[in-house]
Amino acid sequence: MIEQRPSPERRRASAAVDEARLRQQAIGVRLRELFDEVVNEQVPDEFLEILRRADSRGSEKA
C-alpha cells in the first residue's frame, strides 16, 4: 500500500485552520469571562431609583 502524505500546502492550510480555531476558542473564553463580570456587577443606586420611580408611575396608571 502506498502511503500518501499531505502536501506542504495542505499542511499549511491545516495549520492555519487549527490556529484560527484556537483564536476563536480564546476569544470565546474571554467573551464569556467579560459577560460574567458584567452580569455580576452591582446596579448603581441611581439606576435603581429610576427603576423604582418608573415602576411606581406604571402602577399608578393601572
N, C-alpha and C positions, 0 to 999 in steps of 0.2 A: 504494500500500500504506500502510496506517495503522500507524504505529509506536506500540507500546504501551510506556509507561513504567511501571515498578513503582510502586505506591502508596507514600506515605510510611510507612505501617505495615509494608509488605513490606520496604522498605529498612531500617527499624529492626530488624525481625526478622532480616534477613540480617546486619546489622552485629553484632547480639547473638550470632548463631551463630558468626560469624567470631571475635569476641572470646573466646567460650567455647573455641573450638578452639585459639586462641593460648595461652590459660591452661592448657589441658590439655597442650599441647605443652611449655610451660615447666615444668610440674610433672613431666612425664615425663623431661625432660632433667635436672632436679635430682635426681629419684629415682635415675636411672642413675648420676649423679655420687656420690651418697651410698652407693649399693650398691658401687661400685668402691672407694671409700675404705674401707669396712668389710671388703671381701674382701682388700684389700691390707694390712690391719693385722696386726701380728705377734701370734702367740698367746702369751699370758703364760706364763712358765716354770712357775708354779704349776699352771696348767691342763694343760700338757704332762706334768707329773709325775703328775697324777691319771690322765691317759690311759695313761701307761706302767704305773702300778700296776694299772689295770683290765685292760690287755692281759696283763700277767703272771699275774693271777689267772685270767683266761679260758683261758690256755694251760695252766695247772696242772690245770684241771678236765677238759680234753680228753683 
